[in-house]
């Protein structure tokens, strides 16, 4: 199956709660690569790449399953696939 890559900007209480480490740990079993990084404005940016169903599942997990984060809004755009390997890297 062809891979997809999406860029997400996650807004809410997502810094200082272990969000990036959570994304990395959940990405490996799903076979999703890319990166996740904090932004100066308090948001987190993630680029996720892999099979479409697995990327969607990681997006869902990021929105719903972190015990201490609060996701208020997610901006999503599809971007060019780069061919990166799992897991998601922390920047």
Secondary structure, 3 states (H helix, E strand, C coil): CCEEEEEEEEEEECCCCCHHHHHHHHHHHHCCEEEEEECCCCCEEEEEEEEHHHHHHHHHHHHHCCCCCEEEEEEEEEECCCCCCEEEEEC
